[in-house]
Amino acid sequence: MRFSEAIGHLLNGEYIRRSEWRKDFYIKKLEDEIVDSDGSAEVFYSKDIIANDWEIHQPKLDVGTVIQYNDGIIGIVLDPC
């Protein structure tokens, strides 16, 4: 997806990343700041802004993990599939 679409997901509380980044690296919105997975302030470079390989970060979910969706629904992962 393009950067403009990825920013929309970011503002909705989802984590986003570029496909070329290492698998455990992503960015998120924390209060009024955009930070990376290490908690450091994130700077966007021009190559990131024009890239079209943005994706939503999907962390690995183990059985028993409690998850909450943006609409407030809470669930528990029952099956790894």
N, C-alpha and C positions, 0 to 999 in steps of 0.2 A: 504494500500500500504506500501511498505518497505521504510525505511529512504532514501535510495539512490534515489528512484524515487521521493519522496517528496522534496528532495533537488533540483532536476531538476525543479519542479514547483516553488519552492521558488525563484530560480535564474531567472525565467521568470516573476517575479513580482507578483505571486499569494501568498496568505496567506495560511499557512498550520497549522495543529493542530493534536494532538493525540485525539482519540475518548474518552479517559478516562479523558481528561481535561474538565473544566467547559466550557459551550457552548460559552461564550463570550471571551475566552482566545485563542490566536493564536500567531504565530510568522510571521514576515515579514522581507524583506530585505529593509533597509533604507540606501541609499547611499552605503557605504562599510561596513555596520554593519548589524548584524542580531539582531533584537530586538523583544520583546514580545508586546502584545497589549497595555501594559502600557507605552511602550517606553524605558523599561530597557533592557540592554544588556542581551542576552540569552545565557545560558550555557547548553550544551547538556550533559546529563548523559549517561552512558553506557546502561542503561535500555531503554533510548529513541532511541539510535542508533540501537539496535537490535530488537526493536519493529516492528511489521508489521500492526499496527492499525492507521497509518498516513492517514490523509484525507485533502482535500482542504477545507479551511474555506469558507463557503457560508453564508455571512451575510444576514439577513432578508432585503428584498427590498420592500419598500412601493411604492404605485402608485405615479408617478411623480418623482421618483428617477432617476437621470442622471447617466448612467453607461458608462464606457469606457473599451473596450476589449484590450488585449495586442497588437493586430494588429492595434490599433488606431481608430477603429470604435466606434462611440459614439451613444448611444441610450437612450430612456426614457422608464421606466417601465409603461405600459398602463393598465395592468391587474394583480392583485395579484396572479393569477393562473399561 
